[in-house]
Amino acid sequence: MKTSSGALRHSSAQFSTTVAAGVREIWAHKFRSLLTMLGIILGVSSLVAMSALVSGMEKGAKEALVAIGGLEKVRIEPQDIPIDQRHLADQAVGITINDVRALEGNAPLVTRLSPEMRLSATVSAHGKSFRPWMLMGVWPVALEMSEHVIEHGRMFNEIDDEMARNVCVIGTETRNELWGSPEQTGREIIPIGETIYINGVPFTIVGMFKHYESEQERKARELAKLEPKTDQPKDTVARDRGRGGGRRRGNFVFYLKNATIYIPLNTMWMKFRTGITLTGFGGGFQATGGAGGATGDPRLSNLEIRIASVDTLPEALQQIRNVLMSTHRGIEDFTFRTQEEWAENINNFIRDARLSGGLIAGISLLVGGIGIMNIMLASISERVREIGIRKSVGAATIDIFIQILVESLVIAVLGGLAGLVTSFGLVHLLSSFSPTENAPIVTVTSMLVAFGFSVLVGILAGLFPAIKAARLNPIQALRYE
């Protein structure tokens, strides 16, 4: 037992001596070692930065997905009639309120229905005007369907809709454009009870949504409050904070929610029906035959539904399709848009981005490994006589092997650590160019993976030089000039 313990201590001391010799050799050629590390530094920093960028994009995309209703929401939109049904074009009814009534009683997997009529409009008040992203005629249930939250006032109700009252709920972008943002005015203006004109028709504001923003936008705004105020002119601030300025740099989905105006569906139909034709996304509805044609059934821009569970999505879509094919008399002039498609596209994009970025960073690490191998081979050529002397005085082959391998590993480890430090500066630089919602996010996992690859590259790059040095014949090495 004592013999084994003594041998272990001797082996440990010998290994420590070998490691120390390898570190001293690196320190003796500091500049050369630093140049050798550059490939590893660039590889590690690019791998961490790439991962941070992709993580930021993934977080922003998923926040946007949740903000528009999550995976349980499905949108039914009008589409061109299939070629084999073109002869039935005059019988196509489009998406109508009749579809909503039919789905309410015949599609048990559907839990919520929200019909929409959209219209591009000009909004004005106090001598100012602007064009919101969208004026939407909806039922009150749209508040829940689109994950909206009323911060001030109220949502219009079923009576407002039934009576076709001129009431509206606005987003913060409308308030900012017509009354000024809190950053411009120094206080938050709440225009509840104020009158705005939508395409010249007066509407009373009964509610205002909360301001929607990503987590990164919120943090940036809070940090901006802590910064000392500058003497920047007010007109410059207004320009930066307006639609064309910094506000638009945020998450586009959140901007759309802030720039949306809701009015009752029946009000949209009664007050804006004349002369409007369905033009697809961003259009309104088609008024046929005066009050909606022979059936008097208003045509919708689209219909949003919520299903009970993502697990029942295929069955729910089949139920909906069966009902719509019946109400549309077999004419397939509608299509489905599911959030699951968006989520799948996000996952595919993130996977491709990680693969592409990882490949580029891997090539950088490979180049760094080649540099380490090259410098280690050059180092062995310079130290052939030294290796011969060490072997002649009793150094074992494994000692020489470990010394060279340790030198390669230490270069890679130091390069990896320097790369991690450099990555923070690189990520900070990228943050200034990235949209707010896609701000890079450095993760511990990406740092550990990048560092682990740098260590692996150091080991692999040092194997061949270490084997070559260990196999040197001591007699020939001593005679080497």
PyMOL commands that set and color helices and strands:
alter all, ss='L'
color gray80, all
select helices_A, chain A and resi 2-28+30-67+83-91+97-106+142-145+158-162+172-179+182-185+215-226+234-241+246-249+252-258+265-272+310-327+339-382+384-392+397-431+436-438+444-470+474-478
alter helices_A, ss='H'
color red, helices_A
select strands_A, chain A and resi 73-78+110-119+123-125+128-130+134-138+150-153+167-170+195-198+201-209+260-264+302-307+334-338
alter strands_A, ss='S'
color yellow, strands_A
deselect
rebuild
show_as cartoon
